[in-house]
Amino acid sequence: MARSAALVVIAIVAPLTSDAGFIAAAAVAMICVQGLDAVIGARLGNRVKTLGPAATAATNAVALVWLIVVS
């Protein structure tokens, strides 16, 4: 729960700042956590706990690449 709360705060604060480095660091943190959640879901054999976090991590990775290209 604490990890989720911290990521929510980062997700809310990141767009409010104009620092691309902070936004990129927040994206990397979220991608790592969601990727690990997908791995745990796969180990449990639960498709929802695997595909949901994996799709979110992939979407965040695409957004991160877009941020890097645009910046």
Residue pairs with C-beta under 8 A, 6 or more apart in sequence:
3 33
7 29
7 30
7 33
10 26
10 29
10 30
11 26
11 30
13 26
14 22
14 23
14 26
14 27
15 23
17 23
20 67
20 71
23 67
24 64
24 67
24 68
27 60
27 61
27 63
27 64
27 67
28 64
30 57
30 60
31 57
31 60
31 61
31 64
34 53
34 54
34 56
34 57
34 60
35 53
35 54
35 57
37 49
37 53
38 49
38 50
38 51
38 52
38 53
38 54
38 57
40 49
41 47
41 48
41 49
41 50
41 51
41 52
41 53
41 54
42 50
